[in-house]
Amino acid sequence: MRLATWNVNSAKSRLPRLLPWLDEREPDVVCLQETKLSDDDFAAVFDEALAERGYASAHHGQGRWNGVALLSRVGLDDVVRGLPDEPVFTEGGLEVPDARAVTATCGGLRVTSVYVPNGRSPEDPHYAYKLRWLGALRELVATGDPASTVVAGDVNIAPTDDDVWDRSLFDGATHVTPDERAALAALLGTGLRDVLRERWPDERVFSYWDYRAGRFHQDQGMRIDLVLAGSGPADRRAAVWVDRKARKGKLPSDHAPVVLDLDEAPDGDVGPVVPPPSAPAPLSRRR
């Protein structure tokens, strides 16, 4: 089984990229983030094309912002949108939770597609909301069956300094703070494993490159898109890699998919980044 996660940064804008990518990589389960569509609009744009490819889908959206989805051709059962006791960003004037998580059983695994709040800055109320949201996600996993769980998506946290191209650029910023990393560690403490880093412990590997300043072409990125798997799927890992090819070309997302192959690896044990960067920044820039 092939499982993938991808922050598409507007599903409708990425339609010409997403459907050919599904045809090329043939994932069985796909977690999408930042769809920026309502449920009705997602259905209108994607349902027919996905059905032609054998996918059932579950979407949780709110129009122009956020939005997550699960696509599966190995079953899509017991769909739950949102998190139990999910916090609301009331400081931002909201009355209902953002559309940031959707969960279903796919091929015997309990899979959650997540788009973790950005946090904006450590002084912003959105940062405290981010930590509360991560706490709710941890409770979801802990009260379920962590061994058969996969949480995949844009977590907006670089787990270590090796997961950013230049740590000094993030001083005073989110994504690298001790509290965020502690919240991620607590999530992993339920029994989940960062399967890409587990397979490639010493490799330079990113999943996000800012559109600005030629970051992608200089391989100046971050690894903030994670696949966190319980012991069941983690022990079945045959390959795990970042599909950097999907970040190249015309009108890409600023994120690349992360792909996890279970039981067998159709493309071999490739990776950690496919294809590798042509001109990576010097390793000395990593702090």
C-alpha positions in Angstrom: 0.0 0.0 0.0 1.3 3.5 -0.9 0.2 6.4 1.4 1.1 10.0 0.7 0.6 13.4 2.1 0.6 16.7 0.2 -0.1 20.3 1.1 -1.4 21.4 -2.3 -1.8 25.1 -1.4 -5.2 25.4 -3.1 -6.6 22.2 -4.6 -8.4 23.9 -7.5 -5.3 25.8 -8.5 -3.3 22.5 -8.3 -5.8 20.5 -10.3 -3.6 20.3 -13.4 -0.8 19.0 -11.2 -2.7 16.8 -8.7 -4.6 14.5 -11.2 -1.5 13.6 -13.3 0.4 13.0 -10.1 -2.2 10.5 -8.9 -1.9 8.8 -12.3 1.9 8.7 -12.1 2.5 7.7 -8.5 -0.7 5.7 -7.9 -1.0 6.2 -4.2 -3.7 4.2 -2.4 -4.3 6.7 0.4 -3.7 10.5 0.1 -3.9 13.1 2.8 -4.3 16.6 1.3 -4.0 19.9 3.2 -4.8 23.5 2.4 -7.5 22.7 -0.1 -9.1 26.1 0.3 -12.5 24.8 -0.8 -15.8 24.2 0.8 -17.1 20.6 0.9 -19.5 21.3 -2.0 -16.9 22.9 -4.1 -14.4 20.1 -3.5 -17.1 17.6 -4.6 -18.0 19.6 -7.7 -14.3 19.9 -8.8 -13.0 16.5 -7.8 -15.6 13.8 -7.3 -16.0 12.7 -10.9 -12.2 12.7 -11.6 -11.4 10.9 -8.4 -14.1 8.3 -8.9 -12.7 7.6 -12.4 -9.4 6.7 -10.7 -11.1 4.5 -8.0 -10.9 6.9 -5.1 -13.5 7.6 -2.5 -12.9 11.0 -0.7 -13.7 12.7 2.5 -13.3 16.5 2.7 -13.5 19.0 5.5 -13.3 22.5 4.3 -14.4 26.1 4.8 -13.9 27.9 1.5 -11.0 30.2 1.1 -9.0 29.0 4.1 -7.6 25.7 5.4 -9.3 22.5 4.3 -8.2 18.9 4.5 -9.1 15.8 2.6 -8.6 12.0 2.5 -8.6 10.1 -0.8 -8.6 6.3 -0.6 -9.0 3.4 -2.9 -8.6 0.8 -0.1 -11.7 1.8 1.8 -12.9 5.0 3.6 -14.9 4.1 6.7 -15.9 5.8 9.9 -15.1 9.3 8.7 -14.7 12.0 11.4 -14.2 15.6 10.6 -12.3 17.7 13.2 -11.0 16.6 16.6 -12.7 15.8 19.8 -12.8 18.9 22.0 -11.1 20.8 19.2 -10.0 24.3 20.3 -11.4 27.4 18.6 -9.3 30.4 17.7 -11.7 32.7 19.6 -9.0 35.4 19.7 -9.4 35.7 16.0 -13.2 36.1 16.3 -14.1 32.6 15.3 -17.0 30.7 16.8 -16.4 27.2 15.3 -13.2 25.2 14.8 -11.1 25.6 11.6 -11.2 22.8 9.1 -7.8 21.2 9.9 -8.3 17.5 10.5 -10.2 14.6 8.9 -9.9 11.0 10.0 -11.0 7.7 8.4 -10.2 4.0 8.4 -8.3 3.2 5.1 -6.9 -0.3 4.4 -7.1 -1.2 8.1 -5.3 1.9 9.3 -6.8 4.9 11.2 -5.5 7.8 9.1 -5.8 11.5 10.0 -4.9 14.2 7.5 -3.8 17.3 9.5 -3.1 20.9 8.7 -1.6 22.2 12.0 -2.1 25.9 12.7 0.9 28.1 11.7 1.2 30.0 14.9 2.3 33.2 13.2 4.7 34.3 15.9 5.5 33.2 19.4 3.8 36.4 20.7 0.7 36.0 18.7 -2.5 34.4 20.2 -2.4 32.0 17.2 0.7 30.4 18.7 -1.1 29.5 21.9 -3.9 28.2 19.8 -1.5 26.1 17.9 -0.2 24.4 21.1 -3.8 23.8 22.2 -4.7 22.3 18.9 -1.7 20.0 19.0 -2.8 18.9 22.5 -6.2 18.0 21.1 -4.5 16.0 18.3 -2.5 14.1 20.8 -5.6 13.2 22.8 -7.2 11.9 19.6 -4.3 9.5 19.0 -3.8 8.5 22.7 -7.5 7.6 23.2 -7.6 5.5 20.0 -5.3 2.7 18.9 -1.9 4.3 18.3 -0.4 1.1 16.9 -2.6 1.2 13.8 -2.6 5.0 13.5 -1.1 7.3 10.8 -1.1 11.1 11.3 0.1 12.8 8.1 0.2 16.3 6.9 1.6 19.8 7.3 2.5 20.0 11.0 4.2 23.5 10.6 7.0 22.3 12.9 10.6 21.4 11.9 11.3 18.6 14.4 15.0 19.5 14.8 17.5 22.1 13.6 18.6 19.6 10.8 15.1 20.0 9.3 15.7 23.7 8.3 18.3 24.9 5.9 19.6 27.7 8.1 18.5 27.6 11.7 19.8 31.2 12.4 17.1 32.6 10.1 14.4 31.4 12.4 15.5 33.1 15.6 12.4 34.5 17.2 10.1 32.8 14.7 7.7 29.9 14.9 8.2 26.3 13.6 11.4 25.8 15.6 10.5 26.9 19.2 11.0 24.6 22.2 7.3 24.6 23.0 6.2 23.5 19.5 8.8 20.8 19.4 7.7 19.6 22.8 4.1 19.4 21.6 5.3 17.3 18.6 7.4 15.1 20.9 4.3 14.6 23.1 2.4 13.5 20.0 5.2 11.1 19.1 5.1 9.9 22.7 1.7 8.2 22.1 3.6 5.6 20.1 3.9 7.3 16.7 7.2 7.3 14.7 8.6 9.9 12.3 9.1 7.3 9.5 11.1 9.4 7.1 13.6 10.5 9.6 13.8 7.0 11.1 14.7 5.7 7.6 17.0 8.6 6.7 18.5 9.8 10.0 21.4 11.7 8.6 20.2 13.0 5.3 19.4 16.5 4.2 15.7 16.3 3.3 13.1 19.0 3.0 9.4 19.1 2.0 8.7 22.8 1.8 10.5 25.6 -0.1 9.3 29.2 -0.1 8.3 30.6 -3.5 10.5 33.6 -2.8 14.3 34.2 -3.4 14.9 31.1 -5.4 14.7 28.9 -2.3 13.7 25.8 -4.2 16.4 25.9 -6.7 19.0 26.5 -3.9 17.4 23.7 -1.8 16.8 26.2 1.0 13.8 24.5 2.6 12.2 23.0 5.7 10.9 19.6 6.6 7.5 20.3 8.0 5.3 17.7 6.2 5.5 14.6 8.2 4.1 11.0 8.2 3.8 9.8 11.8 3.0 6.1 12.1 2.2 3.7 14.8 4.2 0.5 15.2 1.9 -1.5 12.8 2.5 0.7 9.7 5.9 1.8 10.7 7.2 -1.7 10.9 5.8 -2.4 7.4 7.8 0.5 5.9 9.4 -0.6 2.6 10.3 2.9 1.5 9.7 6.5 2.4 10.7 9.6 0.4 9.8 13.1 -0.6 8.6 13.5 -4.2 10.6 16.6 -5.1 9.6 16.2 -8.7 6.1 17.4 -7.8 7.5 20.7 -6.6 9.2 21.4 -10.0 7.6 22.8 -13.1 4.7 25.2 -13.8 2.4 26.3 -11.0 3.6 24.0 -8.2 2.6 24.0 -4.6 5.3 25.3 -2.3 5.2 21.8 -0.6 6.2 18.4 -2.1 4.4 15.1 -1.3 5.8 12.7 1.2 5.3 9.1 0.2 5.3 6.0 2.4 5.3 2.5 0.8 4.1 -0.3 3.0 5.1 -4.0 2.5 6.6 -3.4 -0.9 8.3 -0.5 -2.7 7.2 -0.2 -6.4 10.1 2.2 -7.1 12.6 0.5 -4.9 14.0 1.9 -1.6 14.6 5.3 -3.2 15.1 8.6 -1.5 15.2 10.4 0.7 14.3 13.0 -2.0 13.4 12.1 -5.6 15.0 13.4 -7.7 17.7 14.8 -5.4 18.5 18.5 -5.6 20.8 19.6 -8.4 22.4 22.3 -6.4 22.0 21.9 -2.6 23.1 24.6 -0.3 26.4 23.7 1.6 25.9 21.5 4.6 27.8 24.2 6.6 24.7 26.4 6.3 22.8 24.0 8.5 22.8 25.2 12.1 
